[in-house]
Amino acid sequence: MTPKNLTRVYSMLLTHFGHRGWWPGDTPFEIIVGAILTQNTAWKNVEKAIANLKAAKALSYKAIHQLPQPMLADLIRPSGYYNQKAKKLHAFTQFLKTECRGSLTQLFQEETGRLRERLLSVKGIGPETADSILLYAAEKPVFVIDLYTYRVVTRHGWLPEDTTYQEMQYFFQDRLPVDVALYKDFHAQLVAVGNRFCRRTPSCEGCPLRCVLPG
């Protein structure tokens, strides 16, 4: 897969789906909350949980940090694994308080690699969540790898199935210009094709990438 061919893949997806405008969120903090809540669940469930937080006027760093865990868990119940995710949200707000006095602006001034390390040190934040925060909330040029991306890449034979997260991330970042807007939309395009076509059981009819399947 050459840089030119990867760019062609993006163009094909863009033509089919149009610009995705992803990630939805009114503030960087809301994007971070969504990145944590979307672990192991569909986005429609995250939307319900975020709506609950907004209705309770609890979608802010201070509100979540001060909210008792059982109350927070109840508000985010639609997202599933709500007790675990309440702990993760509290872990992040405690991290933000300890490290940056609650300031995302201060946190995001950190160099990308160092910021990623700091995010990964927070309990409940793994590589995909950390990179989602980096790209969509902090506006850092880091390509997000998720299950949909993995399926598209491996099923089309661009990389083997045993490829690691870091190797797949390098695959994209080595072949694309360093461009936050491009990374955001390309990732969103892959989510769209994965959600509609490249599911657990693939449904290739009508897929814009059908013509680049191996064989």
C-alpha positions in Angstrom: 0.0 0.0 0.0 1.7 3.1 -1.2 1.0 6.6 0.0 -0.7 7.4 -3.3 -3.0 4.3 -3.0 -3.9 5.1 0.6 -4.8 8.6 -0.5 -7.0 7.0 -3.2 -8.7 4.9 -0.6 -9.5 8.0 1.4 -10.9 9.7 -1.8 -13.1 6.8 -2.5 -14.6 6.9 1.0 -15.0 10.6 0.9 -16.8 10.4 -2.4 -19.2 7.8 -0.9 -19.8 9.2 2.5 -18.9 12.9 2.3 -17.1 14.7 5.1 -18.1 13.0 8.4 -17.7 15.9 10.9 -16.6 13.5 13.6 -16.1 13.6 16.7 -19.4 15.2 18.0 -19.0 17.3 21.1 -19.5 20.9 22.1 -16.3 21.1 24.1 -13.0 19.2 24.4 -14.1 17.9 27.8 -17.3 16.5 26.3 -15.2 14.8 23.6 -13.0 13.2 26.4 -16.1 12.0 28.2 -17.4 10.5 25.0 -14.1 8.8 24.3 -14.3 7.1 27.7 -18.0 6.2 27.5 -17.8 4.7 24.0 -15.5 1.9 25.2 -17.3 -1.4 24.4 -20.6 0.2 23.3 -22.3 1.8 20.3 -22.3 5.5 20.0 -26.1 5.8 20.2 -25.8 4.6 23.8 -23.1 7.2 24.5 -25.4 9.9 23.2 -28.0 8.9 25.7 -25.5 9.0 28.6 -24.2 12.4 27.5 -27.8 13.7 27.2 -28.3 12.6 30.8 -25.2 14.4 32.0 -26.3 17.6 30.2 -29.8 17.4 31.6 -28.3 17.1 35.1 -25.9 20.0 34.4 -23.1 17.5 35.1 -21.1 17.6 31.9 -18.1 19.5 33.2 -14.8 18.7 34.9 -15.9 20.2 38.3 -19.4 18.5 38.2 -18.1 15.1 37.3 -15.2 15.3 39.8 -17.6 16.3 42.7 -20.4 13.9 41.8 -20.7 10.8 44.0 -19.8 7.7 42.0 -23.2 6.0 42.4 -25.0 9.1 41.0 -22.5 9.4 38.1 -22.9 5.8 37.3 -26.7 6.1 37.2 -26.5 9.1 34.8 -24.2 7.2 32.4 -26.1 3.9 32.7 -27.1 3.8 29.0 -23.4 3.5 28.0 -23.1 0.1 29.7 -20.4 -0.9 32.2 -21.5 2.2 34.0 -19.9 1.5 37.3 -16.5 0.9 35.7 -16.9 3.9 33.5 -17.8 6.1 36.4 -14.6 5.1 38.0 -12.7 5.9 34.8 -14.3 9.3 34.6 -13.4 10.0 38.2 -9.8 8.8 37.5 -9.5 11.2 34.7 -10.8 14.2 36.6 -8.6 13.4 39.5 -5.6 13.2 37.1 -6.6 16.6 35.6 -6.9 18.1 39.0 -3.6 16.7 40.3 -1.6 17.4 37.1 -3.1 20.6 35.8 -5.4 22.1 38.4 -8.3 21.1 36.2 -7.1 22.9 33.1 -7.3 21.1 29.7 -5.6 24.1 28.1 -2.5 23.5 30.3 -2.6 19.8 29.7 -2.8 20.1 26.0 0.3 22.3 25.9 2.3 19.2 26.5 4.3 17.7 23.7 2.3 15.0 21.9 4.4 12.0 22.9 4.7 13.0 26.5 1.0 13.8 26.7 0.1 10.4 25.3 2.3 8.8 28.0 0.5 10.8 30.7 -2.9 9.9 29.4 -2.0 6.2 29.3 -1.0 6.4 32.9 -4.6 7.1 33.9 -6.5 4.0 34.9 -9.0 3.0 32.3 -7.4 4.9 29.4 -5.8 2.6 26.8 -4.2 3.5 23.4 -7.4 3.9 21.4 -9.0 6.2 24.1 -5.8 8.2 24.6 -5.4 8.7 20.8 -9.0 9.7 20.4 -8.4 12.4 23.1 -5.2 13.5 21.5 -6.7 13.8 18.0 -10.2 15.1 18.6 -9.9 17.0 21.9 -6.3 18.2 21.9 -6.0 18.6 18.1 -2.8 16.5 18.0 -1.8 14.7 14.7 -2.2 11.1 16.0 -4.1 8.5 13.9 -6.7 6.6 15.9 -6.9 2.8 15.4 -10.1 1.1 16.3 -11.8 -2.2 15.6 -13.3 -1.0 12.4 -10.0 0.3 11.1 -8.4 -3.1 12.0 -11.0 -5.0 10.1 -10.8 -2.9 7.0 -7.0 -3.0 6.9 -6.6 -6.7 7.6 -9.5 -7.9 5.4 -8.2 -6.0 2.5 -4.7 -7.5 3.0 -2.9 -4.2 3.6 -1.4 -5.6 6.9 -1.5 -9.1 8.5 -4.0 -10.0 11.2 -1.3 -10.1 13.9 -0.3 -6.4 13.3 0.0 -4.5 16.6 -1.8 -1.2 17.4 1.4 0.7 17.1 2.3 -0.9 13.8 -1.1 -0.1 12.3 -0.9 3.4 13.5 2.5 3.8 11.9 1.1 2.4 8.7 -1.2 5.4 8.4 1.1 8.1 9.8 4.0 7.0 7.6 1.9 7.3 4.4 -0.2 10.4 5.1 0.8 14.0 5.5 0.8 15.2 9.1 -2.6 16.8 9.1 -5.1 16.8 12.0 -8.1 17.4 9.8 -7.2 14.6 7.4 -6.5 12.2 10.3 -9.9 13.0 11.8 -11.9 12.6 8.6 -10.0 9.5 7.4 -10.6 7.8 10.7 -14.3 8.8 10.6 -14.6 7.4 7.1 -13.2 4.1 8.2 -15.7 4.0 11.1 -18.5 4.6 8.6 -17.4 1.9 6.2 -16.8 -0.5 9.1 -20.2 0.3 10.7 -22.1 -0.2 7.5 -20.2 -2.8 5.6 -17.1 -4.2 7.3 -19.0 -5.7 10.3 -18.2 -8.8 12.2 -19.9 -10.6 9.3 -18.9 -8.5 6.3 -21.5 -7.2 3.9 -19.5 -6.2 0.9 -22.4 -5.4 -1.5 -22.3 -1.7 -2.2 -19.1 -1.1 -0.2 -17.0 1.7 -1.7 -13.8 -0.4 -1.0 -15.1 -3.6 -2.6 -13.0 -3.0 -5.7 -9.8 -3.1 -3.6 -10.4 -6.4 -1.9 -7.6 -8.9 -2.4 -7.9 -11.4 -5.2 
